[in-house]
Amino acid sequence: MSQADLELQYQTRRNLLASQHALASAHMSRILIAIFALVILTFFLLSHARHNTPLLCSTGIAFLATIAAVYPYLRAKGRRDRMARLVSLYDRALERVTGKHPQSGRAGDEFRDSSHIYDRDLNLLGPDSLFGLLATTRTGPGERSLAHYLLQPATHQETLLRQQAVKELLPQNELREKIALLGTTSFQQIAASFFDNWLDDTPPSIHRALRPALALTAAVNIALLLIGFLHLISWSNIFPNLALMLCIQGILCLFVRPRLMPLLSSSARLQQNVRLIADGLILLQSTTLHSAKLNNLQRLSLQPVKAVTLLKQLYGYLTIVEQRNKEWYYIPSLFLAAGTQAAISIAVWKRQYCDAMRSWLDAWAEFEALNALATYSFEHPAGDGHNAWPQLLPLDDAPLYEAFGLGHPLLANPVTNNISLGPNCRFYLISGSNMSGKSTLLRSIGINAVLAYAGTTVPAQSLRLTPLALGASLSLIDSLAEGRSKFLAEVERLMAILNASAAAPMLFLVDEIFSGTNSEDRRTAARKVLERLLANQAIGALSTHDLALTQLATPANTGCNVHMASPHPEDPLAFDYTLKPGVNTASSARAILHLIGIDT
C-alpha cells in the first residue's frame, strides 16, 4: 500500500465518522428541542390543571414523556462524543502519515535511565524522538511498556514473537478505534508511576472485627430510620438511640481514620483509570487472537484470578470514596459510614490482589505497546519501496548487520545508504568533515536496530541482522553539575560499551572517538579500544575527521575505510550524505573560511 492509498483510506474513514458525528449532533439537537417543548407543555398543563382530572392526566403523561426523552438524548450525546473522539483519532493519524505532525507530543522522559548506553545517542526518548513517533498508546503503563521495548533489546525468540504479534495486529484498525474509545474522555490518563506508587504502598492493617461492627451500626441506623418513617415508634424515642449509634460509629471511624487517610489520598484519581484498565482487559480477552505472544497476554490477563470482576469491584469501592463528600451523598454516607467501609474494603482488596493487579497491568501495557508498533507498521508498510520487515537471524550466526536503502525514521525524506557489517567487514571507519552526515548515518544504523528488535518495520528496502547488544557514544556533553568533562564522559561510556561487549555480541557506534586529545594519543587509545571490541566479536562503526585514524582499518582486522563528502570538488560543502568507499581526501578548509567571511 502506497502513502497515497494510506492517506485515502484514513481520509475516507475520517469523513465517514465526521458525517456520523454530524448526524448524531443533529439527532441530539432534535431530541433536546423535544425535551424543552415537553417541559414547557408540562408546566403549561400543570398551571391550568388545578382540579381538572383530564388535564392532570395529560400533565402526568407530558412529565413522563419528558423523563423518557432523556435516555435517547444521552444515547445520542454518547454517540456524538464517540464519533468526535474517532474523528480526532484519524485527524492525528493523517497528520502522522502526511508528515505534518508525526510526533505524538509524548516524550517518555520519565522512563529515562541516565546510565543507559544508547538512549540519548539515538534519540529514543525526549522531544522529537523515536518514542514520540511511536507513542500512540492509550495509558501510562502502555507508554512504559513501549519505552521498555525500545530501551531493552530482546532475545532472538522474543523478537520473533513480537514481530508475529505486530503482524497480526497491523490490519486491525477497528481494534485501534475501540482502544481509542476506552475511558470517559480521550484525556483520561495517568502516569505508570501512579499505579506503581499505589501498589507499592502497604495497605493499613485493620482489625477484622471493625468491618462487621461498622456494618452493624449502619444496619441499625437504617432500621431506626425506617421504623421512624413507618411511625412504628415515635421519633422522640428513636432520636436518642440513633444519636447513640452515630456516636459509636463516629468513634470507630475516628479510631481508624489516621491509618486510612494515606490510602484515601493515594487512591485519588484512580477510580476512572481502574475502570479504563478493566474495559481494556475486556477488550483484550474478547478479541480473537492467534499469535503466541498475544495468546500469552490473554492468559496473563485472566490469571491468577478473574481480573475484570475484581477490578470492577475495586472500581465500586473507589466510586464510594469519590462520591462520599458530594452534597447528594453526604448524609447517606454519614449514616452508613460509607467512606470508612469502602476504604477498609480497598485495603483488604490490595492485600489480596496487589500482585495479581501488577500482572494484569503488565499484560495490558504490553498489548498496548504491540498495538502502537502495529500502528507504525500499518502506516509504514513493508513492500512500499521504503520500508521492510527486518529479517531476524539466529544467535549462532556470525554477528551481522546488512541493510539496503537504510534511512532514518525521524527524517521526512532521508537519504538512504547501504550498510554491510559482518564477517567480511567487521567495522566501518567513516571519515569526512563536519556536517557531512556521519553522525546521522551512525544514528540510522542504531535506531533501525532498535525498531527491528522491537518487532516493527524499518525504513529500508531490506535489513538482515543477528541479535546484537547496542552501545553508542554519539551525544556526550560536558556536565557542570556533575563536574564531568565531555572527555571523561566519553571514557566512561566506552568502558560501559567494552564491558557490555564482553557479555554478548555487540553493535557499537562511536562518533569522533577521543576527540578531546591529541592525534597521536587518540590513535593509540582508539586502536586499543577497537582491538578489545573486535576480540569480543563486536561489529560496528566509528567516525572521524582525523585522517590519521583511517590507518586503524586494515584487511588484517577486517576493517573498511568509507567516507562521506561532497561529490563536487569545486564545492566541498555540497554534501549528498551518501556513503562512499575509501578515505576522504577532499579538504573543506577554504570553504569553511569563506562561510565565516575569510578569503584565502
N, C-alpha and C positions, 0 to 999 in steps of 0.2 A: 504494500500500500504506500503510495507516494504521499508527500506532505500535503499536496493539494487535495487528495482523496480524504486524508485525515481531517483537514480543515472543513471540508464539505460535510463529512459525517458529523462532526461536532456542531457545525453551524445549523445543520438540518435538525438535529435533536434539540438544540437550544431554541430554535424558532418554534418548534412544536410545543415545547414546555412553556415558552412565552405566551403562545396562543391559549394554552390551557390555563395559565395564570390569569390571563385577561378574562376568560370565560368564568373562572371561579370568582374573580373580583366582581364581575357584573352580576353573577348569581347571588353573591353575598350582599351586594347593594340592594338588589330587589327584595331579598328577604328582610333586610334592615328597614326598608321603606314599609314593607307589610307590617313589621312589628310596631313601628311608630304609629301606623294607621290603626292597628288593633288597640294600642294603648290609648289613643285619643278616643276611639269608639267606646272603649271600656269606661273611661271617665265620663264621657257624654251620657251613656246609658245609666251609669250609676247616679249621676246628678239628677236624672229625670225619673228614676225608677220609684223611689220612695216606697209606697205600698202597692205598686203595680206588679203583680206576680209575673206576668209575661215578660215585662222589661227586666225584672230581677233575674229571670232565667236567661234572657238574652245577655245580660251583663256577665253572668257566670260563664256562659259559652264563650263570650269575647275574651274574658280573662284566661280561660283555659287554652283558647287558641293562641293567645299571646305567649303563654308559657310553652306551648308545644312548638311554636316557631323558633324558639331559642336554640333547640337542638340542631335543626338543619342549618341555622346560621353559624353555629360553632363548627359544624362539619365543613361548611363552605369556607369558613375562615381558615380552618386547619389545612384544607386542600390548597387554598391560595398561598398560605405560608410555605407549604412543602414545595409548591411549584416555584416560588420565589427563590428558595434555597437551591433548587436544582438548576434554575437559570443562572444563579451566581456560580454554581459549580462549573458549568460549561463556559461561562464568561472567563473564569480563571484558566480553564483548560485551553481555550482559544488564545489567551494571552501567552501561554506557555509555548504552544506549537507554532505560533506566528513569530515568536521571539520578542514580542512587545514587552513582556514582563515575565521572564522564565523563572525567576526566583519566587519562592513561596512567602518570603518575609520572615521565615523562622531560621535562626542562626545555629541553634543547638550548642551555644557556648557553655551551658550548664553541664554538658557531658564531656567537657574537655579535660584532659589529663596533661599537666604541664610536662610530665616526663615522657610523653608519647614520642616515638621517633620518626613519625612522618605526617602527623595530623596537620600542623601549621604549614609544613613544607609543601603539601599537596592541596592545600585549601579545602580540607574535608569538612571542617566546621567553621562557623563565623559568617559574616556578611559576604554575599556573593560567592557562596561555597557549593560544594557538591551536595552537602546535606540540604541546603536551601533549595537546590534544584529538585531534589527527590522528595522532600517532606510534604507529601500530600496525605499524611496520616491524620486521624481524627482525634486522638487522645495523647496526653503526655506520655504514658507508658509506651504507646506506639512510636513516638518520636525517639524515646530512649532505645528501643529495640533497633530502630533503623540506624541510629548512631553506632550502636554496638556492631551491627553488620559492617559498617564502614571502617571501624577502628580495629576490629579483631579479625584477621584473615582466618577463614575456616579450614578444616581438614578437607582433603580431596572428596571424601564421601559426602560430607556436609554440603560442600559447594554444589555437587551434583544434585543433591536433594533440593537445595534452594532453587537451582535452575529449573528443575522439573516443576516445582510448585509455582514459580513465576510464570512459566509457560502455560500452566493450567489456568491461572488467574488472569492472564493477559487479555483475553477477549471479553471478560465478564464486566462490561460497563454497567449492566443493570445492578450487579452486586455492589459496584462502587457507588452507585446512586443510593442504594439502601444504607451503606455505611455513612455517606454524607448526611443522611436524614436522621441519624441517631442523635438522641438528645433533644431537648425542647427548643434550643437555638443552635445556630452554627458556631456561636462564640462560646458555647459551654465547654470549657476545657480547663483542667488544672494540671500543674506540673507533675511529672512522675515522682518527684521527691516528696510531694504532698502525701501520696499513698504510702511511700516508704516511711515517712515520719509517723504517720498514723499507725501503721502496722508495727513499727519498732517500739512505740510507746507501750510499756507494760500496763495492761488494764488493772484497775484497782481491785483488790480482793474484798468482797462484801460477804458478810455472814449470811449463810444460806437461809436463816430464819427471817431475814429482813424482807425479802420479796413477798412471802405469804403474809407477813404482818401488814405490809402496805396494801396488799390485795384485800385483806380482811377489812381494814379501815375504810378503803374505798367502797367495798360492798356494803358496809354498814351505813356509810354516808348516803349512798344511793337508796338503800332501803328506807332510811329515815325520811328522806325527801319524798319518796313515793307514798309512804304512809301519811305524810302531811298533806300532799296534794289530793289524796283519796279521802281525806278527812276521817281516817280511821282513829287517829289520836290528835288531840288539839296541838296546835303549834307551840303553845306555851309549855307543853311537856316535851315536845321534840327538840326545841332550841337548846336547852341545857345539854342534852345528850349529843346533839350534833356538834355543839361547841367543844365538848369533851373529846369527841373522836377527832375533830380537826386539830385540836391541841396535841393529842397523842401522835397524830400523823405528822404534824409540823415538827415535833421533837425528833421523830425518826428521820425525817428528811434533812433537818439541820445537822443531825449526827453524821450522816454520810456525805453531806454537801462538800466539805473540803476535799474528799477523795474523788468525787465525781466531777468537780468543776474542770480540772485539767482535761478530762476525757471529753466533756461537752465542748470545751474550747477547741480542742484538736479536731473534733468532728464537724466543725463549722464548714460549710461549703461542700461537704462530702455527699450530701443527700442525692442531688441530681446526677452527680458523676457515678455514684454506685448504680443508679438506675440505667445510666448510659452503658456502663460495662455489662450489666445484666442483659440489656437488649442486644448488645453486641455479641454476647455469648449465645443468645438465642439464634441470632443470625448465623453465627459460625456453626452451631450444632445442626441447624436445619438446612444448610447448604450441601448439596450433593458434591462431594469432592473425591478425587481418585488418587492423587499423588501421595506417596508415603509420608512426606513431610506434613501435608495438610491433614491427612488422616490422624497422624500422631497428635497434632494440635487439637483436633476434635476430641480425641481421647483425654488429653490433659484437661480440657475444659469440663469434662464430666467426672474427674477424679479429684480427691478421693470420695467426695460426696456430691450430691446434686447442686451444682453451682447456682443455677438460676433461681431455684426455690429459696435457697439460703440468702442470696443477695437481695431478693425481693423482701425477705423477712427483715434483713438489716435495713433496707430502704424504709420499711414501715416504722421501725424504731426511730430512725433518723428524721422521718417526717413528723412524728410526735414531738421530738425535741425541737425541730424547726418551728413548729406551729404553736408551741406551748405559751409563748408570750404575745401571740396575736390577740387582738381585742375580742374576737368572737369565741376564742378558745380558752381565754384566761380563766374564767370562772369554772368551767368544767374541768380544766386541768388542775385547778386548786383542789377541788373536791376529790379528784381521782388520784392525786399525786402523780399525774401522768408523766411529767418530765423526769422525776426521780426514778419511776419504774422503768421508763424507756432507757434511761442512762444505765441502770443496772443490767437491763437486757443486752445493751450494746457491749458492756464489759464482759458478760458471760459469753456472748457471741464471739468476741475477739479471742477469748481464751480457747474456745473450741475450734474455731475455723480460721485463725490467723494464717497458719501455714498453707492451708488449702487456698485461701484468697490470693496469696502470692503466686501459687501455681496457676490459678485462673487468669490473673493479670498478665503473667508471662505468656500464656497461651494466646490471649487476645492481642497482646502487644506484638508478638512475632507475626501473627496473622496480618496485622495492620502493616508491619514493615514489608512483608512479602507483597501485599497488595499495592503499596507505594512503589515498589520496584516493578511490579507488573504494569502499573500506570506509565512509568517511564518507558518500559519496553514497548507498550502499545503505541506511545507517542514517538518512539524512535525504533521503528520496526526493522527487524533483520530482513535483508534482501532488498532494501531500497537503494542500494549502492553506497550508502553512507554508514550503515550500522550492521552489526552482525552478532550472532551468538558466539561467545568465545568457546573454543574447543579446550576442554579441561583434561590435560594429560595426567596419567597416574604418577604417583610419587616416586616410583622406582625408575622412571625415565630420567635421563640426564637433565639437569636444570636447563630450561628453555623458555625464551620469550621471543616469539616470532609474530610480527604484525605487518599487514599491508594496508596502506591508506589510513594510518592511525592519526586521528585528530584529537582535539581537546574538547571534552563535553561542555565546558563552561564558555567556550567561544562560539559565537554565532556562525561564522564561516571560517573554520580553522584551515590552515594549510596542513595537508596531511603528509606523512612520511612513512617509509618502510623501515622496520626495525628487525634485526636478526641477531639475537644474543643466545648463544648455546655452545655446543662443543667446538665448533669451528671458529667462533669469535666470542670469547667469554666476556669481554668488556669493550666498550667504546671509549676512546679518549677524544672528546669533542673540542676542537679548537675553534676560535673565532672571536671577534671583537665583541664588546658590549652591544646590546640591542639587536644582535644577530638572531636571537631566538633560542639560544642554548638552554636557558632555564625553563622556558615554556615547553621545549621538547622533553626535558627530563620530567617535568610535571605531567606531561601527557602520558609518558610511559608508566609512571607510578599510579596516576589516578585511574587509568584504564585497568590496571591490575586490581585495584580496589573494586571497581564495578564488576569485573569478572568474578571475583571471589564472593561478592555479594549475591550474584546469581542473575544479573540482568544483562541486557545487550550493551555493546560498547560501540563508540563511534569509530568504526574501522571497517574495511572491506573483509578482513579476517584477522583473527587473533588466536594463536595457539600458545598455551603456557602450562608449565607444571606448577604444583603447589610451591609457593615461594613466600618466605617471610619478607617483609618490606623494611627498608631503612633508608632515610633520606636526610641530607644536610643541604638545604636549599635556601632557607629563610631565616637564618640565625642573625640576631642583632645584639648590640650591647644592652646590658641591663644595669642601669644606675642603681635601682632599688636593691638589687642583689649584689652589687659591687662586682659584676662579672663582665669581662670584655667579650667581644664577638669571637676573638681567637680562642679564648678559654671555653666559650660555649661550643665552638666547633670541635675542639679537642674532646670535650665530654660527650658530644653526640657521636663522634667517630668511635669512641670507646664503647658506647652503647651498641653501635652497629656491629662492631667486631665481636662483642660478646654474644649478640643475637645470632650472628652468622655461624658461631661455633655450635649452636643448638639445632639449627635447621638450615636447609638450602635458602639462600637469600638473593633478593634483587636489591642492589644498592644503587643509590642515585646521589651523586655528590657534585655540587656546583662550586667552582673556583676553590678547589681544595687547598687549604693552608694559605689563603691569600694574605694573611696577616704577617707573613715572614718573608725573608729574602729568598731569591730564586734558588740558590744552592741548597739551603736548608729545606726549602719547600720540596724540591725534587727528591731529596733524601728521605724526608718524612713520608711523602706521598708514595714512594716506592715500597717502603716498609709496610704501610697500611694496605697497599694493593696486594703485596705478597701474602699477607695474612688472609685477606679476603679470598684470594684465589685458592689458597691452601684449604680454606673452609668450603670449597666448592660453590662459592658465590658467583653470580653473574651481575652485570650492571653497567653503569656509565658514569664517567667523570667529565666535567667540562673545565676548560681553562682558556685564558687569553695569553698565557705564558707559553710560548712555543718551546721552551726548554723542557716542559713536561711531556711533550709529544714523544720524547725518547723512551717513555715508560711503556709504550705499546710496541711489542715486538712479536714476531712469529713464534718465538720460544714460549711466551706466556699467553699465546693466542689472543693478543690484544689487537684492536683495529683502530687506526687513526682515521677519523672522519672530521668534517668541519662544516660550519655554517658561515656563509659570506655572501656578499653581493655578486651576482653573475656579471655585473658590468664593471670592468676595471676602471673606467673613467668616473664612475660614481660608486665608491666603496661603501656608502651608507644606504644604497638602494637594495636593502635585504629582501630576499624572497623566502626566507625562513625554511629553506629546503636543505635536507642533509645531503652532503656530498662526500665522496671518498677522498682520503688523503688529508694532508696537513694544510691548514690555512696559510697562504703565502701573501695574501693581499694586506696592504697597510692602509689604515684609515686615519692616520695621524693628521695629514693635511686637511682632510675633510672635516675632522672634529675641530681643528683650529679655525677653519673657515666658519663653522657654525657659531663659534663664540666671538667672531669678528677679528680674527688674527690671520692675516695673509702671509704666506711664506714665499 
